[in-house]
Amino acid sequence: MAGGMGTIGNVVDEEEENDNIPTILSIISFVLSIAVLAVGIMTWTSANGETFGSLFE
C-alpha cells in the first residue's frame, strides 16, 4: 500500500431534501392530533350530557 493517511471527505449532496418539509409536516400532524382530541372530548361530553368543565370537578 502506497503510504498516506486516508481522509474523510465532506461531500455536499446537491439533491439533499429541504429541512423545512419535515418541520412543516410535524407541525401539521401535531395540530391535527389536537383537533382529533378536541372532537373526541366534545363527543364524549355531549353523549353524556356533561360540559367540558365537568371533566375537572
C-alpha positions in Angstrom: 0.0 0.0 0.0 1.5 3.3 -1.0 1.7 5.4 2.2 -0.6 8.2 3.0 -3.4 8.8 5.5 -6.9 8.3 4.5 -9.1 11.4 4.6 -12.7 11.9 5.3 -14.3 13.9 2.5 -17.3 16.1 3.1 -19.4 15.7 0.0 -22.3 18.0 -0.2 -25.3 16.2 -1.8 -26.9 18.7 -4.1 -30.2 16.7 -4.1 -30.5 16.9 -0.3 -34.1 17.3 0.9 -35.2 20.6 2.2 -35.2 20.6 6.1 -38.4 22.7 6.2 -40.6 19.9 4.9 -40.3 17.6 7.9 -40.8 20.5 10.2 -44.0 21.6 8.5 -45.3 18.1 8.4 -44.7 17.6 12.1 -46.5 20.9 12.9 -49.5 19.8 10.8 -49.6 16.4 12.4 -49.5 18.0 15.9 -52.4 20.4 15.0 -54.4 17.5 13.6 -53.8 15.4 16.7 -55.0 18.2 18.9 -58.1 18.6 16.7 -58.9 14.9 17.0 -58.5 15.1 20.8 -60.9 18.1 20.9 -63.5 16.3 18.8 -63.2 13.2 21.0 -63.7 15.2 24.2 -66.6 17.2 22.7 -68.3 13.9 21.5 -67.8 12.3 24.9 -69.2 15.2 26.9 -72.2 15.7 24.6 -73.0 12.0 24.7 -73.1 12.0 28.5 -74.9 15.3 28.8 -72.0 16.9 30.6 -70.0 20.1 29.9 -66.2 20.3 29.3 -65.8 21.9 32.7 -67.3 18.9 34.5 -64.3 16.9 33.5 -62.2 18.9 36.1 -64.7 18.6 39.0 
